[in-house]
Amino acid sequence: MKYILSIFFVQICLVSVLLGEAIDPNNTPLTYRYEKEQFKQYKNYPLPKKDITNEQLTRLNNESTYLIKTTELSPIENTILPAYLANAQKDFAWISYRLTGKFTGDLGPVTLWTLRLFIPDASLPSVNANDFDPYSSGIAALVVSRAASRLNAERKQIANYPIKKGAGLWSPTSPGYRGIEYGTAKTWYLASSKEFVVETPRRNTRYWQEQTQEILAAMDKRNGTETESVYWWANLPAPDAGEWNAILQKYFEETNTPLAARLWGRALFESAFLDSNAAAFNSKYTFWIKRPSQTNSQIKPLIAIPNHPSYPSAHSTISSAVAVILTKLFPDNQKKWNELAEEAGMSRIWGGIHYPADHKKGMDLGEKIG
């Protein structure tokens, strides 16, 4: 995995600069709906002397990621929080830009208050509420009110999928059904998690026997680089979108990606991550396909088996969707994004926890979503 990073980011530095210049907050959409009249009041506020910077955004996101990781949230809230944060930060910056012609203000209020929708006592090391200025606080309050309304609606619709039991169906390997509610998350761009569904899997025993033989062959031929990839990608998914998040952040830092591109790219990335995750889990808990090691005891997984059904691979679905989004943002690097997506999905076959069909159909699903 490491072989990609240094050369990759040098190659796309120029593309990053061009992208940042191309993104105009006046012509790219806000996530939430607002009335133009609501913006006028902020023109009368004294403008703060500081502007939003890449450094502040990175610092706040690093602190937020650490807070999310170290806070005991429910799995679904852990999964949906990053997209709320990224979209709120982007809307705050976009509104301020439309008012002043630049990224005026402080991201501290909108970041902290969005986090407090999920973690009521949230605090961040670099954020002091006593330092909040009226302008930044006013816009942040408006944006967070929209996020709160959306979140309240989402919480009302979150529910577990019906539990299915029977011969040939997946059953938990430990207590609980991980992600059984993920498919009911409120999607950002899809109509719902059911907008795209993988095709109904075959129930033919011989077919799955052939699939397990392909896994055994892949594991037998697995080399050192592939073994490293299995472990490297095992941090996916949430809370910080796993290694895709690390790749994107490293890209931002090493190419000095402009602020507009970071805000816009992160909002699209986190939204695509959530939507594709919801779609993958909708299909998982629709078909209830067993994990490979539950079908063939010869398969000895290299990593822990996730406690949810196999089909399709969430890694493949998410990675494919993200690759499509990043390709739209950075089209000259389509090959690299696709290589990363393929590696993420294949790592699950090399690790013995997914069938080739899980990967292929997940990639197809993610491409449609992206």
C-alpha positions as CSV (number, residue, x, y, z in Angstrom):
1,M,0.0,0.0,0.0
2,K,2.8,2.4,0.9
3,Y,4.2,2.3,-2.6
4,I,1.4,4.4,-3.9
5,L,1.6,7.4,-1.7
6,S,4.7,9.6,-2.3
7,I,4.8,9.4,-6.2
8,F,1.0,9.6,-6.4
9,F,0.8,12.9,-4.5
10,V,3.6,14.5,-6.4
11,Q,2.0,13.6,-9.7
12,I,-1.3,15.2,-8.9
13,C,-0.1,18.4,-7.3
14,L,-0.8,20.5,-10.4
15,V,-4.2,19.0,-10.8
16,S,-5.0,19.9,-7.2
17,V,-4.2,23.6,-7.8
18,L,-6.3,23.7,-10.9
19,L,-9.2,22.0,-9.1
20,G,-9.1,24.6,-6.2
21,E,-9.2,27.4,-8.7
22,A,-12.2,25.8,-10.5
23,I,-14.3,25.5,-7.4
24,D,-16.4,28.7,-6.9
25,P,-18.6,28.7,-3.8
26,N,-20.9,31.0,-5.6
27,N,-21.6,28.4,-8.2
28,T,-21.3,25.1,-6.2
29,P,-24.3,24.1,-4.1
30,L,-25.0,24.4,-0.4
31,T,-26.0,21.1,1.3
32,Y,-29.0,22.5,3.1
33,R,-31.7,24.9,2.0
34,Y,-31.7,28.5,3.2
35,E,-33.6,31.6,2.5
36,K,-31.5,34.4,1.1
37,E,-33.1,36.8,3.5
38,Q,-31.5,34.9,6.3
39,F,-28.0,35.8,5.1
40,K,-28.6,39.6,5.1
41,Q,-28.5,40.0,8.8
42,Y,-24.9,38.8,8.9
43,K,-23.8,41.7,6.6
44,N,-24.4,44.0,9.5
45,Y,-22.2,42.0,11.9
46,P,-18.6,43.3,12.4
47,L,-16.4,41.0,10.4
48,P,-13.8,38.9,12.3
49,K,-10.2,39.7,11.6
50,K,-9.3,36.1,10.8
51,D,-10.1,33.9,7.9
52,I,-10.6,30.1,7.6
53,T,-7.3,28.4,6.7
54,N,-6.1,25.0,5.7
55,E,-4.3,24.7,9.0
56,Q,-7.4,25.4,11.0
57,L,-9.5,22.9,9.0
58,T,-6.9,20.2,9.4
59,R,-6.4,20.8,13.1
60,L,-10.2,20.8,13.8
61,N,-10.7,17.7,11.8
62,N,-7.8,15.9,13.5
63,E,-9.2,16.8,16.9
64,S,-12.7,15.8,15.8
65,T,-11.5,12.5,14.6
66,Y,-9.8,11.7,17.8
67,L,-12.9,12.8,19.8
68,I,-15.1,10.5,17.7
69,K,-12.7,7.6,18.1
70,T,-12.5,8.0,21.9
71,T,-16.2,8.6,22.5
72,E,-18.6,5.7,23.0
73,L,-21.2,6.3,20.4
74,S,-23.6,3.9,18.9
75,P,-22.3,2.3,15.7
76,I,-24.9,4.1,13.5
77,E,-24.1,7.5,15.1
78,N,-20.4,6.8,14.7
79,T,-21.0,6.1,11.1
80,I,-23.2,9.1,10.2
81,L,-21.4,11.8,12.2
82,P,-18.4,12.5,9.8
83,A,-20.7,13.5,6.9
84,Y,-22.7,15.9,9.1
85,L,-19.5,17.5,10.1
86,A,-18.0,17.9,6.6
87,N,-21.2,19.2,5.1
88,A,-21.7,21.7,8.0
89,Q,-18.1,23.0,7.6
90,K,-18.6,23.4,3.9
91,D,-21.9,25.2,4.2
92,F,-20.5,27.6,6.7
93,A,-17.5,28.5,4.5
94,W,-19.7,28.8,1.4
95,I,-22.1,31.2,3.1
96,S,-19.3,33.3,4.4
97,Y,-17.7,33.4,1.0
98,R,-20.9,34.5,-0.7
99,L,-21.3,37.3,1.8
100,T,-17.7,38.6,1.8
101,G,-16.0,37.2,-1.3
102,K,-13.5,35.2,0.8
103,F,-13.5,32.6,3.5
104,T,-14.0,35.0,6.4
105,G,-14.5,33.7,9.9
106,D,-13.8,30.9,12.3
107,L,-14.7,27.2,11.8
108,G,-14.6,26.6,15.5
109,P,-18.3,27.2,16.3
110,V,-19.8,25.2,13.4
111,T,-17.4,22.3,14.1
112,L,-18.0,22.2,17.9
113,W,-21.8,22.7,17.7
114,T,-22.1,20.0,15.0
115,L,-20.2,17.6,17.2
116,R,-22.5,18.4,20.1
117,L,-25.5,17.2,18.1
118,F,-23.9,13.7,18.8
119,I,-21.7,14.3,21.8
120,P,-23.4,16.9,24.0
121,D,-20.4,17.6,26.2
122,A,-17.9,17.7,23.2
123,S,-14.9,19.9,23.5
124,L,-11.9,20.4,21.3
125,P,-8.4,21.5,22.5
126,S,-8.1,24.4,20.0
127,V,-11.6,25.7,20.4
128,N,-12.6,28.2,23.1
129,A,-16.2,29.3,23.1
130,N,-15.2,32.6,24.8
131,D,-13.3,33.5,21.6
132,F,-16.3,33.0,19.3
133,D,-17.1,36.1,17.3
134,P,-20.8,37.1,16.5
135,Y,-20.4,36.7,12.7
136,S,-19.0,33.2,12.9
137,S,-21.4,32.2,15.6
138,G,-24.4,33.5,13.8
139,I,-23.7,31.7,10.5
140,A,-22.7,28.5,12.5
141,A,-26.0,28.6,14.4
142,L,-28.0,28.8,11.1
143,V,-26.1,25.9,9.6
144,V,-26.2,23.7,12.7
145,S,-30.0,24.3,13.0
146,R,-30.3,22.7,9.5
147,A,-28.1,19.8,10.5
148,A,-30.1,19.3,13.7
149,S,-33.4,19.1,11.8
150,R,-32.0,16.6,9.4
151,L,-30.5,14.5,12.2
152,N,-33.8,14.5,14.1
153,A,-35.5,13.2,11.1
154,E,-32.8,10.6,10.5
155,R,-32.9,9.3,14.1
156,K,-36.7,8.8,13.8
157,Q,-36.2,6.5,10.7
158,I,-33.3,4.4,12.0
159,A,-34.5,0.9,12.7
160,N,-33.2,-2.7,12.6
161,Y,-33.8,-4.8,9.5
162,P,-35.9,-8.0,10.3
163,I,-33.8,-10.9,11.5
164,K,-33.8,-13.9,9.2
165,K,-33.0,-17.4,10.3
166,G,-32.8,-20.6,8.4
167,A,-30.6,-23.2,6.7
168,G,-28.2,-21.6,4.3
169,L,-28.5,-18.1,5.9
170,W,-25.8,-16.2,7.7
171,S,-25.8,-16.2,11.4
172,P,-23.7,-14.1,13.8
173,T,-20.4,-15.4,15.0
174,S,-20.7,-13.3,18.2
175,P,-23.6,-11.6,20.0
176,G,-25.4,-8.9,18.0
177,Y,-25.9,-8.0,14.3
178,R,-23.4,-5.4,13.4
179,G,-24.8,-2.8,11.0
180,I,-28.3,-4.2,10.9
181,E,-29.6,-0.6,11.1
182,Y,-27.1,1.0,8.7
183,G,-29.4,0.6,5.6
184,T,-32.0,2.8,7.2
185,A,-29.6,5.8,7.5
186,K,-30.7,9.0,5.7
187,T,-28.7,9.1,2.6
188,W,-27.2,12.4,1.3
189,Y,-27.5,12.0,-2.5
190,L,-29.4,8.7,-3.0
191,A,-33.2,8.7,-2.6
192,S,-32.6,5.9,-0.1
193,S,-30.2,3.0,0.5
194,K,-32.6,0.9,-1.7
195,E,-32.1,3.1,-4.8
196,F,-29.4,0.7,-6.0
197,V,-29.3,-3.0,-4.9
198,V,-27.0,-5.7,-6.0
199,E,-28.5,-8.5,-8.0
200,T,-30.0,-11.4,-6.1
201,P,-27.2,-13.9,-5.3
202,R,-27.3,-17.4,-6.5
203,R,-28.4,-20.0,-4.0
204,N,-26.7,-22.8,-6.0
205,T,-24.4,-24.8,-3.6
206,R,-22.0,-25.6,-6.4
207,Y,-21.6,-21.9,-7.2
208,W,-20.5,-21.1,-3.6
209,Q,-18.2,-24.1,-3.5
210,E,-16.4,-22.7,-6.6
211,Q,-16.3,-19.3,-4.9
212,T,-14.6,-20.8,-1.8
213,Q,-12.1,-22.6,-3.9
214,E,-11.2,-19.2,-5.5
215,I,-10.6,-17.8,-2.0
216,L,-8.4,-20.7,-1.0
217,A,-6.3,-20.2,-4.1
218,A,-6.0,-16.5,-3.6
219,M,-5.0,-17.0,0.0
220,D,-2.5,-19.7,-0.9
221,K,-0.8,-17.4,-3.5
222,R,-0.9,-14.3,-1.2
223,N,2.4,-12.5,-1.1
224,G,3.9,-10.1,1.4
225,T,2.5,-7.0,-0.2
226,E,-1.0,-8.5,-0.3
227,T,-0.7,-9.5,3.3
228,E,0.2,-6.0,4.3
229,S,-2.8,-4.7,2.3
230,V,-5.1,-7.0,4.2
231,Y,-4.1,-5.4,7.5
232,W,-3.8,-1.9,6.1
233,W,-7.4,-1.8,4.8
234,A,-8.8,-3.6,7.9
235,N,-9.5,-0.2,9.6
236,L,-12.4,0.5,7.2
237,P,-15.2,1.5,7.8
238,A,-16.2,4.4,10.1
239,P,-15.6,6.5,12.1
240,D,-13.1,8.3,9.9
241,A,-13.8,6.5,6.7
242,G,-10.8,4.2,7.3
243,E,-7.8,4.4,5.1
244,W,-9.5,6.3,2.3
245,N,-9.7,9.1,4.8
246,A,-5.9,8.8,5.5
247,I,-5.2,8.8,1.7
248,L,-7.3,11.9,1.1
249,Q,-5.8,13.8,4.0
250,K,-2.3,12.9,3.0
251,Y,-3.1,14.1,-0.5
252,F,-4.4,17.4,0.8
253,E,-1.3,17.9,2.8
254,E,1.4,16.9,0.4
255,T,-0.1,18.8,-2.6
256,N,-1.1,21.8,-0.5
257,T,-4.7,21.5,-1.8
258,P,-6.5,24.8,-1.8
259,L,-9.1,25.3,0.9
260,A,-12.1,25.3,-1.4
261,A,-11.1,21.9,-2.8
262,R,-10.6,20.5,0.7
263,L,-14.0,21.6,1.9
264,W,-15.9,20.5,-1.3
265,G,-13.9,17.3,-1.7
266,R,-14.4,16.3,2.0
267,A,-18.1,16.9,1.9
268,L,-18.6,14.8,-1.2
269,F,-16.3,12.1,0.1
270,E,-18.0,11.7,3.4
271,S,-21.5,11.8,1.7
272,A,-20.5,9.2,-0.8
273,F,-19.0,7.1,2.0
274,L,-22.2,7.2,4.0
275,D,-24.5,6.5,1.0
276,S,-22.5,3.6,-0.3
277,N,-22.2,2.1,3.2
278,A,-26.0,2.3,3.6
279,A,-26.5,0.7,0.3
280,A,-24.1,-2.1,1.0
281,F,-25.7,-2.9,4.3
282,N,-29.2,-2.8,2.8
283,S,-28.1,-5.6,0.5
284,K,-26.3,-7.5,3.2
285,Y,-29.4,-7.6,5.4
286,T,-31.6,-8.4,2.4
287,F,-29.8,-11.5,1.3
288,W,-28.1,-12.8,4.5
289,I,-25.2,-14.6,2.7
290,K,-22.9,-16.6,4.9
291,R,-19.2,-15.7,5.3
292,P,-16.8,-17.9,3.4
293,S,-15.4,-19.6,6.6
294,Q,-19.0,-20.5,7.5
295,T,-19.3,-22.3,4.2
296,N,-15.9,-24.0,4.1
297,S,-13.9,-24.8,7.3
298,Q,-10.7,-24.9,5.3
299,I,-10.8,-21.1,5.1
300,K,-8.8,-19.6,8.0
301,P,-9.3,-15.8,7.9
302,L,-6.2,-13.7,8.4
303,I,-8.2,-11.0,10.3
304,A,-11.3,-10.9,12.4
305,I,-14.6,-11.8,10.6
306,P,-17.0,-8.8,10.6
307,N,-20.2,-9.7,12.4
308,H,-22.5,-9.1,9.5
309,P,-23.5,-10.9,6.3
310,S,-21.0,-11.3,3.4
311,Y,-22.7,-10.1,0.3
312,P,-21.7,-7.6,-1.0
313,S,-18.4,-6.4,0.3
314,A,-18.8,-3.0,2.0
315,H,-15.1,-2.3,1.4
316,S,-15.6,-2.8,-2.3
317,T,-18.9,-0.9,-2.5
318,I,-17.5,2.1,-0.5
319,S,-14.1,2.1,-2.3
320,S,-15.7,2.0,-5.7
321,A,-18.1,4.9,-4.9
322,V,-15.2,7.0,-3.5
323,A,-13.0,6.2,-6.5
324,V,-15.8,7.5,-8.8
325,I,-16.1,10.7,-6.8
326,L,-12.4,11.4,-6.6
327,T,-12.0,10.6,-10.3
328,K,-14.6,13.3,-11.0
329,L,-12.6,15.7,-8.9
330,F,-9.2,14.6,-10.2
331,P,-9.8,13.0,-13.6
332,D,-6.2,12.8,-14.6
333,N,-5.6,10.3,-11.8
334,Q,-8.5,7.9,-12.5
335,K,-6.1,4.9,-12.8
336,K,-4.6,5.5,-9.3
337,W,-8.0,5.9,-7.7
338,N,-9.2,2.7,-9.3
339,E,-6.1,0.8,-8.3
340,L,-6.8,1.8,-4.7
341,A,-10.4,0.7,-4.9
342,E,-9.5,-2.6,-6.4
343,E,-6.8,-3.2,-3.7
344,A,-9.2,-2.4,-0.9
345,G,-11.8,-4.9,-2.2
346,M,-9.2,-7.6,-3.0
347,S,-7.7,-7.3,0.4
348,R,-10.9,-8.9,1.8
349,I,-10.5,-11.9,-0.5
350,W,-6.8,-12.2,0.4
351,G,-7.8,-12.1,4.0
352,G,-10.4,-14.9,3.6
353,I,-13.5,-13.0,4.7
354,H,-15.2,-12.3,1.3
355,Y,-16.1,-14.2,-1.8
356,P,-15.0,-12.9,-5.2
357,A,-18.7,-12.3,-6.0
358,D,-18.9,-10.0,-2.9
359,H,-16.1,-7.9,-4.3
360,K,-17.3,-7.8,-7.9
361,K,-20.9,-7.0,-7.1
362,G,-19.8,-4.5,-4.5
363,M,-17.6,-2.7,-7.0
364,D,-20.5,-2.6,-9.5
365,L,-22.8,-1.2,-6.8
366,G,-20.4,1.5,-5.7
367,E,-19.8,2.6,-9.2
368,K,-23.5,3.2,-9.7
369,I,-23.7,5.1,-6.4
370,G,-20.6,7.3,-7.2
